[in-house]
Amino acid sequence: MTAEEEHEMTADGDAALLQRWNSTLLAARAGRGGPDPAPYGRNLLSRWSEPQRRYHTADHLRAVLDRIDELADQGGEGGELELVRLAAWFHDAVYRPDRSENEERSALLAEKALTEAGLTPHEVAEVARLVRLTTTHDPDPGDLNGEALCDADLAILATGPDTYRGYAEAVREEYAFVPDPAFREGRAAVLRQLLGLPRLFRTPYGAAAWEEKARENLERELKELTDMSGTG
Protein backbone atom coordinates (compact mmCIF):
# COMPACT_ATOMS: atom_id res chain seq x y z
CA MET A 1 0.00 0.00 0.00
CA THR A 2 1.33 3.42 -0.94
CA ALA A 3 1.50 6.33 1.49
CA GLU A 4 -1.22 8.08 -0.49
CA GLU A 5 -3.53 5.06 -0.29
CA GLU A 6 -2.88 4.73 3.44
CA HIS A 7 -3.67 8.42 3.92
CA GLU A 8 -6.93 8.03 1.99
CA MET A 9 -7.93 5.04 4.12
CA THR A 10 -7.20 6.98 7.30
CA ALA A 11 -9.21 9.95 6.05
CA ASP A 12 -12.15 7.72 5.13
CA GLY A 13 -11.99 6.04 8.54
CA ASP A 14 -11.91 9.35 10.34
CA ALA A 15 -14.87 10.62 8.32
CA ALA A 16 -16.87 7.54 9.24
CA LEU A 17 -15.96 7.94 12.91
CA LEU A 18 -16.93 11.60 12.84
CA GLN A 19 -20.31 10.65 11.40
CA ARG A 20 -20.78 8.16 14.24
CA TRP A 21 -19.89 10.85 16.78
CA ASN A 22 -22.35 13.33 15.27
CA SER A 23 -25.15 10.77 15.28
CA THR A 24 -24.43 9.72 18.86
CA LEU A 25 -24.34 13.24 20.27
CA LEU A 26 -27.50 14.26 18.43
CA ALA A 27 -29.28 11.13 19.69
CA ALA A 28 -28.12 11.81 23.25
CA ARG A 29 -29.51 15.34 23.05
CA ALA A 30 -32.87 13.82 22.00
CA GLY A 31 -33.96 16.77 19.92
CA ARG A 32 -32.71 19.43 22.29
CA GLY A 33 -30.83 22.30 20.72
CA GLY A 34 -27.11 22.74 20.97
CA PRO A 35 -23.96 23.57 19.04
CA ASP A 36 -22.73 21.71 15.97
CA PRO A 37 -21.35 18.35 17.16
CA ALA A 38 -18.65 18.17 14.48
CA PRO A 39 -15.99 20.44 16.06
CA TYR A 40 -16.11 18.39 19.25
CA GLY A 41 -15.72 15.19 17.25
CA ARG A 42 -12.80 16.56 15.28
CA ASN A 43 -11.09 17.60 18.51
CA LEU A 44 -11.52 14.11 19.90
CA LEU A 45 -10.22 12.47 16.73
CA SER A 46 -7.13 14.67 16.85
CA ARG A 47 -6.53 13.46 20.39
CA TRP A 48 -6.94 9.82 19.38
CA SER A 49 -4.35 10.39 16.62
CA GLU A 50 -1.56 11.77 18.82
CA PRO A 51 1.94 10.42 18.03
CA GLN A 52 2.59 8.82 21.44
CA ARG A 53 -0.23 6.33 20.87
CA ARG A 54 0.36 2.83 19.53
CA TYR A 55 -2.59 0.88 20.93
CA HIS A 56 -4.85 3.66 22.25
CA THR A 57 -5.53 4.94 18.76
CA ALA A 58 -8.60 5.62 16.65
CA ASP A 59 -8.56 1.92 15.78
CA HIS A 60 -9.09 1.12 19.48
CA LEU A 61 -11.90 3.68 19.67
CA ARG A 62 -13.53 2.13 16.61
CA ALA A 63 -13.20 -1.36 18.08
CA VAL A 64 -14.81 -0.31 21.37
CA LEU A 65 -17.71 1.33 19.54
CA ASP A 66 -18.15 -1.81 17.43
CA ARG A 67 -18.21 -4.00 20.53
CA ILE A 68 -20.83 -1.74 22.13
CA ASP A 69 -22.93 -2.23 19.00
CA GLU A 70 -22.33 -5.99 19.21
CA LEU A 71 -23.49 -6.04 22.82
CA ALA A 72 -26.57 -4.02 21.87
CA ASP A 73 -27.39 -6.49 19.10
CA GLN A 74 -27.14 -9.33 21.63
CA GLY A 75 -29.33 -7.62 24.22
CA GLY A 76 -26.37 -6.74 26.49
CA GLU A 77 -26.43 -2.99 26.09
CA GLY A 78 -26.35 -0.49 28.91
CA GLY A 79 -29.46 1.26 30.12
CA GLU A 80 -28.44 4.51 28.39
CA LEU A 81 -26.73 3.32 25.25
CA GLU A 82 -25.87 6.69 23.75
CA LEU A 83 -24.16 7.74 26.98
CA VAL A 84 -22.13 4.52 26.90
CA ARG A 85 -21.04 5.38 23.36
CA LEU A 86 -20.10 8.92 24.38
CA ALA A 87 -18.07 7.51 27.27
CA ALA A 88 -16.20 5.32 24.77
CA TRP A 89 -15.22 8.44 22.84
CA PHE A 90 -13.86 10.09 25.97
CA HIS A 91 -12.43 7.14 27.90
CA ASP A 92 -8.89 7.50 26.51
CA ALA A 93 -9.23 10.97 25.03
CA VAL A 94 -6.43 12.13 27.30
CA TYR A 95 -3.65 9.59 27.11
CA ARG A 96 -0.05 9.96 28.18
CA PRO A 97 1.71 6.70 29.06
CA ASP A 98 3.98 8.53 31.50
CA ARG A 99 1.05 9.80 33.58
CA SER A 100 -1.28 7.96 35.93
CA GLU A 101 -4.25 10.33 35.89
CA ASN A 102 -5.39 9.80 32.29
CA GLU A 103 -8.87 8.58 33.21
CA GLU A 104 -9.46 11.54 35.54
CA ARG A 105 -8.27 14.03 32.94
CA SER A 106 -10.43 12.34 30.31
CA ALA A 107 -13.45 12.54 32.62
CA LEU A 108 -12.83 16.25 33.24
CA LEU A 109 -12.61 16.81 29.49
CA ALA A 110 -15.94 15.02 29.05
CA GLU A 111 -17.55 17.17 31.73
CA LYS A 112 -16.41 20.38 30.05
CA ALA A 113 -17.10 19.41 26.44
CA LEU A 114 -20.45 17.72 26.94
CA THR A 115 -21.79 20.55 29.09
CA GLU A 116 -20.93 22.94 26.28
CA ALA A 117 -22.41 20.53 23.73
CA GLY A 118 -25.86 20.62 25.32
CA LEU A 119 -26.17 17.55 27.51
CA THR A 120 -28.03 17.67 30.82
CA PRO A 121 -26.15 17.58 34.15
CA HIS A 122 -27.27 13.96 34.66
CA GLU A 123 -25.99 12.93 31.24
CA VAL A 124 -22.66 14.70 31.70
CA ALA A 125 -22.18 13.18 35.15
CA GLU A 126 -22.97 9.68 33.89
CA VAL A 127 -20.51 9.87 31.00
CA ALA A 128 -17.79 11.16 33.34
CA ARG A 129 -18.55 8.38 35.84
CA LEU A 130 -18.22 5.77 33.12
CA VAL A 131 -14.90 7.19 31.95
CA ARG A 132 -13.55 7.03 35.52
CA LEU A 133 -14.79 3.45 35.80
CA THR A 134 -12.31 2.35 33.14
CA THR A 135 -9.58 2.81 35.74
CA THR A 136 -10.62 -0.48 37.39
CA HIS A 137 -13.05 -2.11 34.92
CA ASP A 138 -14.97 -3.29 37.98
CA PRO A 139 -18.59 -2.05 37.76
CA ASP A 140 -21.01 -2.75 40.56
CA PRO A 141 -23.64 -5.45 40.00
CA GLY A 142 -26.56 -4.01 38.08
CA ASP A 143 -24.54 -1.13 36.60
CA LEU A 144 -25.71 -1.79 33.04
CA ASN A 145 -23.94 1.21 31.54
CA GLY A 146 -20.69 0.36 33.28
CA GLU A 147 -20.91 -3.30 32.34
CA ALA A 148 -21.37 -2.46 28.66
CA LEU A 149 -18.48 0.02 28.48
CA CYS A 150 -16.04 -2.12 30.46
CA ASP A 151 -16.86 -5.25 28.47
CA ALA A 152 -16.40 -3.41 25.18
CA ASP A 153 -13.10 -1.90 26.34
CA LEU A 154 -11.74 -5.28 27.47
CA ALA A 155 -12.96 -7.24 24.43
CA ILE A 156 -9.48 -6.97 22.86
CA LEU A 157 -8.39 -9.50 25.48
CA ALA A 158 -10.59 -12.15 23.86
CA THR A 159 -9.19 -11.90 20.33
CA GLY A 160 -7.13 -14.56 18.55
CA PRO A 161 -3.52 -15.16 19.58
CA ASP A 162 -1.98 -13.09 16.76
CA THR A 163 -4.28 -10.11 17.33
CA TYR A 164 -3.72 -10.33 21.07
CA ARG A 165 0.04 -10.45 20.59
CA GLY A 166 -0.16 -7.36 18.38
CA TYR A 167 -2.13 -5.60 21.11
CA ALA A 168 0.47 -6.53 23.74
CA GLU A 169 3.31 -5.38 21.50
CA ALA A 170 1.56 -2.06 20.85
CA VAL A 171 1.16 -1.51 24.59
CA ARG A 172 4.88 -2.19 25.03
CA GLU A 173 5.66 0.40 22.33
CA GLU A 174 3.64 3.00 24.21
CA TYR A 175 5.85 2.34 27.23
CA ALA A 176 9.12 2.24 25.29
CA PHE A 177 10.62 4.69 27.79
CA VAL A 178 10.29 2.10 30.59
CA PRO A 179 13.18 -0.40 30.96
CA ASP A 180 12.29 -4.02 30.29
CA PRO A 181 12.46 -5.28 33.90
CA ALA A 182 10.24 -2.48 35.20
CA PHE A 183 7.78 -2.91 32.35
CA ARG A 184 7.51 -6.65 32.89
CA GLU A 185 6.86 -6.09 36.59
CA GLY A 186 4.21 -3.44 35.96
CA ARG A 187 2.53 -5.31 33.13
CA ALA A 188 2.43 -8.51 35.19
CA ALA A 189 0.73 -6.61 38.01
CA VAL A 190 -1.94 -5.39 35.58
CA LEU A 191 -2.51 -8.91 34.27
CA ARG A 192 -2.79 -10.32 37.80
CA GLN A 193 -5.29 -7.61 38.71
CA LEU A 194 -7.44 -8.53 35.72
CA LEU A 195 -7.15 -12.25 36.36
CA GLY A 196 -8.10 -11.64 39.98
CA LEU A 197 -11.47 -10.22 39.04
CA PRO A 198 -14.31 -12.70 39.65
CA ARG A 199 -15.41 -12.04 36.08
CA LEU A 200 -13.67 -10.05 33.37
CA PHE A 201 -16.94 -9.58 31.48
CA ARG A 202 -20.18 -8.67 33.22
CA THR A 203 -22.77 -8.70 30.46
CA PRO A 204 -24.30 -12.11 29.75
CA TYR A 205 -23.03 -12.02 26.17
CA GLY A 206 -19.52 -10.93 27.14
CA ALA A 207 -19.26 -13.61 29.81
CA ALA A 208 -20.37 -16.32 27.38
CA ALA A 209 -18.45 -15.21 24.30
CA TRP A 210 -15.27 -13.61 25.62
CA GLU A 211 -14.41 -14.73 29.16
CA GLU A 212 -12.65 -18.04 28.52
CA LYS A 213 -10.56 -16.80 25.59
CA ALA A 214 -9.54 -13.65 27.43
CA ARG A 215 -8.30 -15.58 30.45
CA GLU A 216 -6.31 -17.90 28.20
CA ASN A 217 -4.61 -14.90 26.58
CA LEU A 218 -3.91 -13.17 29.89
CA GLU A 219 -2.51 -16.30 31.49
CA ARG A 220 -0.28 -16.98 28.49
CA GLU A 221 1.09 -13.43 28.47
CA LEU A 222 1.65 -13.52 32.23
CA LYS A 223 3.56 -16.80 31.93
CA GLU A 224 5.73 -15.35 29.17
CA LEU A 225 6.51 -12.28 31.27
CA THR A 226 7.34 -14.26 34.40
CA ASP A 227 9.45 -16.73 32.41
CA MET A 228 11.49 -13.83 31.02
CA SER A 229 11.96 -12.27 34.43
CA GLY A 230 12.61 -15.56 36.19
CA THR A 231 9.90 -14.90 38.81
CA GLY A 232 6.65 -16.65 39.60
C-alpha angles and dihedrals in degrees: 000000000000123000089249092053091047090050091051091050091050091049092049091049092049091049091052091048091049090053089052090050093050092049093047096050093046090050091049090053088054095210096319116135124254145135125303107287094213100081090053091050093049090051091052093047090052089054092049089052098054115137097241091065123096103154102012092067136125087277089062091048090051091049093051091049090049091051091050088054090048091052090049091052089052095048094254099112125130122259092255103035099179090053089052089053092049089050089054089056092052103034095093098014089120108046128163115155091209093059131072100203099068095121093050092048090047091051091050090051090052091050092052099041099042093047088055090044093060107261121143121253090254092052093047092048092049094051091048091048091052092049090052090049090066087073090077105011086217109123120183118255110278094022094130095176092048093046092053096048096044093047091050092048093050096043090098086073090066098054126112120287096261094048091045091050090051089052092051091048091050090052089051090052090054088056096043089130091065117086116245098252093050092045093050090050094048095043091048090053090053092049092049090050091053094045089049092061112104087231129008091201122044104184115086091240094047092048092050099041105032113021102083096043093046093053091049090053094046094048092048093050092046091051091050091050095047092045090054093048095042093233132116 
